Amino acid sequence: MKKRLLFILIPLLLFYGLPSEAAEKEVRTWQDETIYYINIDRFNNNDFSIDQDVEANDPNKYHGGDFQGIIDRLDYIKDMGFTTISLSSIFDNEDDGYHGNWTKDFQAIEEHFGSLEKFKELVTEAHKKDMKVLVDFNANHVGPNHPWLKDAEKKDWFHPEQNTNLETSWVEGLPDLAQENPDVQNYLIDTAKYWIEETDIDGYRLENVEYVPVAFWQEFTSSLKQVKKDFYLLGDLRSENESIISKYEDAGMDVFFNYSINKELRAAFVQPDQPLSIDHSRPVAGFMDNNHMHRFTRDSIEINQHPGPRWRLALTYLYTTPGVPFVFYGSEIALDGGEEPDNLRQMDFRTDKELIEFITSIASVRQQLPSLRKGEMEVLYAKDGMTVYKREHNGEISVVAINNTTKSQSVTISSSELEDDKELRGLLNDDMVRSENGEYHIILDREEAEIYLLAEKTGLNIPFIVATAGVVVLFIGFLFLLKRKARK
């Protein structure tokens, strides 16, 4: 009976002796993802057997990047803390369509990147590493010389070239598909479903969202989520009109790029001492740059700012505010680049690793704290580049301080905004701020950021010590009983 009691008590005491931070793991949702976007052709060339028409010195030609090159760099991406890779279009493109915008065949793989089997291997290897895979899907248009244009039976698959309506106009002179045509709608939806069923991808980044009718997107999103319930749809919506954004939001997409927020972020972080005031009323994919614009690094270089600090502060904000961080390949090395195609320069894996290490750190903190991924946000202080805000989720409170100024800053937060008699534990720089007389005094050096967790003041954990001592005593008693029985 005594031995039976010991076997019961020991695991119970061990369980209750664990620190309170060992809470039950939350279910992973898309809010928990951190996305790394790759232009396949410009990332990594590791299968030279399929190189054809490759001219690495010509920004308008293929450079040789392929699926195998991405497979070989999955650990590099995962080690930085990214949980999802988002790929430029994998579909067969017309000549020199390295960017993926000149679709020739929606149902075939671009041969410059590899085979269908190799792409399946990429998805499988990513899934083994607990990473998701998104693919660009452009339902708006096809390449400039698509075979359908010469097919008389498909004349009604396109809108007339001269058209001023947003949803029927030819974007950048590319043939605009008539999604209101049932045949076109069925073809695009069936194709999108085919790639899910064939390759087990996890989502699409949808290009040119506002150029396609809402009715089509409603049918598209509904159909795809019947195939895979948690399939993720990221809309590249360039409009800044609130009524248009709301209209497409209701169509069933999970999250959007928000270009108005991007403008605010670029203006705020391109140099010190800039105000920061951004609305987070809807879920967004926060980004500093993407395949449609010049690099953020170019902004800082043009005004003689070092891009390293600019990127560190901007990324801290992206990783700690509501939404899904979306990082364009090369940002981790502050890759430079002007307008397209200069923004799609070749990735370089032999550069300085300082910014990579910083991204790894903030990604780790983001994954540790659910409040940074799912919590409500409240700004506690904002003035001329110094910003402090808190995130709260299920009782966990994190506080983020960003000093985007040219001098050290001191900010006092009262107990009316944070619980009294606790401490803020810095998770990036090991800073510690304890409450004093109902106030928290945060001090940050110039161009630095810190992420804090609000916690009980550090001291002896008496309940844990008592429980641990109890376990030791019971274990010694247990050994004594075994020894005694052995003698008998």
N, C-alpha and C positions, 0 to 999 in steps of 0.2 A: 504494500500500500504506500509506504514512504517513497519507494523508488518511483512508483507510478506518479505520485504527486510531483516529484522532482522533474520528471520528463515533461509534465504539463507546465510547471512554473518557469522553467528555464526559457523556452521560446517566448512565453508571454512577456517575461521581464526584458528579454532582448528586444522584442518588438516595441514595448513602451519606452525603452531606454533610448530609442533612436531619436535624433534631433527632429524638430517639428518640420524642418525643410523637406524631409523625405516624404512628401505628399504623393498622393496617387497621380500617376502620369495621365495628362489630359489627352483626349483623342486628337490626332493630328488633322487639321483642316487646312484649307488653302490660305487662311490668314497666317499660318505658320511657315509658309514657304518663303524662300529667298531665291530670286531668279537671276540666272546668268545667261545673257543672250549671246549667241555665237553666229557670226556670218561664216558659214561652213567653208567657203572657198578661201577665206583669209585667216583661218585659225591655225591649222597645223596639217602639213602635208607629210603623210607617213606611208602612203601606198603609191609609189612611183610607177608601178606597172600600169596604172590607169591615166597617167598624165598625157594629155593631148591638147594641142593648141594652148599650152601654158606659156605665158609671158609675164614672169613675176615683176618685171620693171614697168609694165604698162598697167595703169590703174583701171583701164577699161576692159582688161582681158582676165581670163582665169589665171589664178596664182597656184592652184594645185591642192588646196585644202580638201580633206576628204573625211569620210566616216571613221576610217581607221585612225586618223589623226586625233579625232575627238575621243575615241575609245582609249587611246594611249594617254590621254590627259584627263580622264575622269577623276583620278585621285587628286590631281592638281586642283580641280574645281571643287571637289568635295572637301578637301583639306582647308579651303578658304571659308567653308561653312555654307556653301550654296546647296540648296536642297532640290533645285529644279534647273534643268538646262532648257533654254528656248532656242530653237534652230531656225535659221532662215529657210526659205522654201526648199523642200527636197524634191519637188516635182521637176520633170523634164522641161528644160527651158530652151529657147531658141539660142542661136549662136551668140556667144559673149554675154549670155544671161547669167553671169556669176552671182548676181545679186538676188535672183529668184523672182524678179518682177515680170519676166517675159515668158509666161507659161505656154508651153507647146502641147503638153499632154498631162492632164491632172492625175492620170492613173498610171504613170510610169515614173521611175526613179531617174534623176539626173545622173547620167553615166560618168560625169566628171567626179562625182562624189563616191561612187561605188555601186554595189548591187543591192537589190532588195534584201537579200540574205544578210549582207553586211549591215544594212540599216537595222534589221531585226536584232542582230547581234548587239548593236549599239544600245538599243532600247533595253534588251535583256541585261546587259552589263550595268547599265545605269540603275535598273530596278534592283539588281543584286546589291548595289551600294545604297539602296533606299533613296534613290533620286528619281524624280519624275521628269518626263520629256514632253515639251511642247513643240509644235511645228507651225510655221507660218502658213496661213491659208488665205489666199486672195480670191474672194468670190466676185470681185468687181469687174476685172478685165482679164484679157489674155495678151499674149505677145503680139507685136506689130504685124507679123507675117503668119499668123495662125492659119492652119489649113481650113478651118471652118469659114474663114472669110471668102473662100473661093467655092464653097459648097452652097449651091442654090437652095437646097432644102433647109439650110440653116440661116437663111437671110434674116428671118425674124428672131434669131438668137441674139441680135445686136441692136442697140439703139442707133439712130442716125448720127453721123459724126458731128454735124452742126446742131448743137443743142445747148441751151443755157441753163437747163434745170440741173440742180446739183446731183440728183440721183440718176440722171440719164446722160450726163456729160462724159466726154472722153478724158480721163485723168492723164495728164502728160502725153496726150495724143494717142493713148492706147485704146484699142477696141473695147467698148463698154458692153458688157453682157446685159441682156434683158431678163432680169430675174423674175419679172412678173409673168414671163412665158412659162407655163407649167413644165415643158420639156427641159428648159434650162434649170428651173428650180429642182426638179427631180434628179437631174444629172449631178448638180453640185452637192445636193444632200446625200445622194447615194454614194458619191465619191468620198465625201467626208466620212461617212459611216464605214466605207470599205477600209480606209486606212486605220481606223480604230480597231476594227475586227481583225485585220490582217497583221498589224504590227504592235497592238496594245499600247499605243501612245496615250498620254494622259490629258492632252489638251491642245487647243489651237490658239495662236495669236492671230486675230482677225484683222487684216489690213483694210484700209479705206472704208471703215464702218459706215460713215455718214453718206457715202456715195451709193449705198445699197438700200433699197426700201425696207422699212421697219417690218412690214408684213413678211418679207422673206426671212429676216433674222428670227422672227418669232417661230416660224416653222422650222428653221434650221436648228435653233437651240433646243427646241422641244424634241425634235427627232433624235439628235445626238445624245441627249441625256437619257433617252430610253435605251440606248445601246450601252452606255456606261454612266451610271448614276452620278458619280462624282467627277465627270469629265469637266475640265476647266476651260472657260472661254474668256480670253483677255482681249478686249476691244481696243484697237488703235484708232481712237476717236479724236480727230484733230480740232473739231469745233470747240469754241469756248462759249457758245451760246447755251445758257442753262436749260432752256426749253427743249433744245435739240438733244442735249445730253440726257435729260430725264426721259425723253421719248425712247432712246435706244437702251437706256438702263432698264426700262420696263420690258424690253424685248427678251430678257432672260440671260444676258451676259453677266459674268461674275464680277468683273472689275474692268476699269478703263484706264488707259493713259489719260492724264489730264495735262494738256499743254499750257493752260493758264497757270497752274501750279508750277510747272517746269520753268516758266518765265520768271516767276517770283523767286524760285530757288536759285536760278542762275544770277539774277540781279543781287540777291542777298549774300551769296557766298563767293562771288567772283573777286571780291576785295573786302577788307575789314571795314568796320564801322557802318554797315548797311542795315537798315531796318528789316525785320522779318515778321510778316503777318500773313498767315495762310489759313484758309478755310478747309476743315477736314470733315465736312458734313456728309460726304459719301465715300465709299471705299475706292481707293485709287491705286494704281501701280506707280509708285514714286520713282522717278528717273531723272538723271541729270543730262543724259543724252541718249540718242538711239540712232537707227539707220537712216532717219530722215533729216538729220541736222548736223551741223558742225560740232566738233567735240568741245566739251566744257573746258578741257585743257587749253584749247585755243583762246577762249575768252580771257583766261588768266594771263597767258603769255603775252597777249596783245597789249596788256596794260602793265607789263613788267612785274607781275605777281608770280611767286613761286607756286607751281600747281600742287605740291605736296600738302601744305596746310589747307589749301582751298578744298581739296578732295577729302581730307580727313574730317573737316567740320561738316561738309555737305553730306557725306556718307553717314556720319553720326546721326544727322537729322533724318535721313531716309530710313535708317534702320530702327529708329525709336519713335516714329510717329505712325498713326493709323494707316494701314494699307500694306501693300506687298512691295518690298524693295526690288527694283529691276535694274540690274547693272550690265551695261554694254561691255562686251569683251574688250580688253585693253585698258579699261578704266583703272584696273588694279596696278597698272604701270604708268598711269597718267599719259596714255597714248595721245598724241597730237593728231589733228586733222581738220581740214576746212570743210566746205560743202561737198556733197556727193560728187565724185566717188572718193575724194580725199579722206573722208571720215572712215572709209573702210580699208585702212592700211593693214599691212601684214602684222600679225601678232608676233611679239618678240619675247621669248621665254628666258633670255639671258640678261635681263636688266635688274636694277636694284629691287630688293625684296621688302623695303621698309613699308611701303603702302600695302603690300600683300599681307604683311604681318598685322597691320592695323585692322584691315578688313576681317582677318581671321579672328581677332580679338572681339570686335563689336558683334560679329556673327555669333560667337560663342555666348556672349552676354545676352543677346537677343533670344537665343534658344533656351537659356537658363530661366528667363523671366517671362512667363505668360502675359504679364501686364504690358510688356513692350509690344506684344503681338496682337493682343485682343482687348486691351484695356481702354477705358474712356480717357480722353486727354483734356487737361486743364492747364492753361498758361498761368504761371505764378508771377513771372516777371519778364518784361520785354522792353528793352530800351537801347537804341543805337548799336545793335549787334550783340548785346548780351541778352541771352534768352534762357529762362528756366521754366520747365513745365513738368507736370507729373502725369503718370499713367496709372490707372487703378483697375484691378481685375480680381474678383473673388477674394478680397481682403489684402491682396499683395499690392504694395505701392512702390513704384520706381520713380525716381526724379532724375531728369536730364538737364545738365547745365552746359551751355555752349557759349564760349567767349570768343566771338568773332570781332574783336577789337584790337587796337594796337597797344593796349596796356592792361595790366592786371585789373581784375574787377572783383568787387565784394558785394554780395547780395544777401540781405537778411530776409528769411522766410519765417513768418510767425506760426505759432501753434494753432492758430485758427485755420491754417491751410494744410498743416501737417500735424500728426499726433505729437503731443508733448512727451518729454522724458524718454525719447528714443534716440537713435543715431542713424545717420546716413552713411552707409558703407560704400566707398568708391570701388567700382569693379574694373575700371580701366587703368587707373593710376594709384590704386590702393589708398586713396584719400579717405579721411574719416572726419565726419562732422557730427558732434554731439550737441543735443539741445542744451541751451544755457538760458535760464530764466524765460523759458517759453519761446525761445528763438533758435533758429539754425543759421549760422553765419557761413555762407559758401564763398570761398575765395578761389579764383582761377587765374592762372597765368594767361598772358595774351595768346590768342589763337590756339586755345586748348579746349577740350571738352571732357566731361566726366559723366558717367552713369552711376547713380546711387540706388541702393536698395534700402528702404526704410525698415529698420529692424530694432529688436530690443537691444538695450545697451549691453555691450560686452561685459561679461563677468562670469562668475562660477555658475554653472548649470547644476544647481543642487539636486533637482529630481533625477537628472541623468546620472550624476555621481552616485546617488543612493541606489538607483536601480542597478548600476554596474557593479557596485560593491555587493549587492544582494546576489547577483548572478555568480560572482566569484565565490562567495560563501557557500551557496548551494552546490556549485560545481565541486568544491573541495569536499563538502559533505557526501556528495554522490560518489566521489572517488574513494572516500573512507569506507562507505558501505560496500563497494565492490571489493576492496581489499579485505575487508572483514569476512565477506562471504567466501572469498578465495581461500582464506585460511581454514575455514570450516570444512 
